[in-house]
């Protein structure tokens, strides 16, 4: 008869067996098999944010130019255009960061 495990799996962070980091290979306690250590996870998040920022700026600048060129000089139209450009940047950044997190591993 098999013995019951003394701790349930998956183990919460900080307890459980050591596993190697999928990126740097350092054995870290409490990470899942194929997971990354906190330092590598932070580095991946920083890199993904940098890529997302560049993508968001690269798509927002043409939109801002289009809005500035095509919208009427009316103050309300300019405010709506500026708000739409800011919203575009924020949404593009969020989507691009998520895609970059999956892509940059």
Residue pairs with C-beta under 8 A, 6 or more apart in sequence:
7 15
7 16
9 16
10 16
10 32
11 17
11 30
12 30
13 30
13 31
14 29
14 30
15 29
15 30
16 29
16 30
17 29
18 27
18 28
18 29
19 27
19 28
19 31
19 32
19 33
19 35
20 26
20 27
20 28
21 27
21 28
21 31
21 35
21 36
21 37
21 40
22 34
22 35
22 36
22 40
22 105
23 36
23 37
23 40
23 43
23 44
23 105
24 37
24 39
24 40
26 37
28 37
28 38
31 37
36 44
44 101
44 104
44 105
45 101
47 100
47 104
48 97
48 100
48 101
48 103
48 104
49 97
49 100
51 96
51 97
51 100
51 104
52 92
52 93
52 94
52 96
52 97
52 99
52 100
53 93
55 92
55 93
55 96
55 100
56 89
56 92
56 93
56 96
57 89
59 88
59 92
60 85
60 88
60 89
60 92
63 85
63 88
64 85
67 81
67 82
67 84
67 85
68 81
71 77
71 78
71 80
71 81
